[in-house]
Amino acid sequence: MSSHPQAAPLIQKMRKSSLRIAKARSIFRLKSKLARNCLSEFLGTAMLLFLGLSVSMQFILSNGVISSWFHVNFGWGLALTFSALATYQTSGGHLNPAISLLMVTLEKLPHSHLLPFIIAQLSGAIVGSIGPYYLYQDQFKHFTSLKTLAFPGLAACFTSFPELHVSNGTAFFDQIAGTGVLAFCICLCIDRRNKVPVFLQPLFFGLVLTMIGCSLSLNVGYPLNPARDLGPRLFAAYLYGIEVFSYHDWYFWIPLVAPCIGAIVGGWAYQIFIGIQIDDDHEEYELKVSN
């Protein structure tokens, strides 16, 4: 037993804090696991978009003075790291309909959970898009007072728009390739046979996104995520009109469809070429033989 005079009050305070948390848990904890997971996907995606779009807006609205393109890539990577870390122990930190679809094909997510996950992710993306706009509203007004911009102009703060010389065919393949790399690396990290510590996995997800931004972002940026692209696009359409969707011969559908294809291709490429080729642990092999 501690004889330090301040030890007893400190222990008492810690116990009171634990009781408060336990009481809050009994009141607010959702009974449905699916509801808890969807809440995590909603909040995690909102957090990802709030932080990520703030990074993009800081770059665009300052004319690249405050930050560089590397800062944008690094900032989005950190945003994904901590958003995934916050939700990893509940929903698995998908934050991306394409990744959720991949997990269904890998039988790591029930089919019946896919649509609720997508709705939660898209809703979170919309909510996460609104916050940065109002946070930087004065900067938006100041920027537009200084110059007249051709479309997409400041709509590019929210979502992806290829330049006119980039064809939709190139954009489609670009999103398959980028999301394929993301899914490949995610499967590599979560494969328990690679022994990547669970607490480090969200960090690696963020580093993968930074790597993709530094290497595969020239054509259309790197949305790689239907919710990340569509959620802000819906809010941008409210601000700037239907051209947000019709621009570049209705390009908008590409970041919705191509990432889903890319995630399945990349995730299963890992499984076929690497994952299923790794020997199981000896103990696990013995257990399977004995059964």
Beta strands, then each sheet from edge to edge (+ up, - down):
end
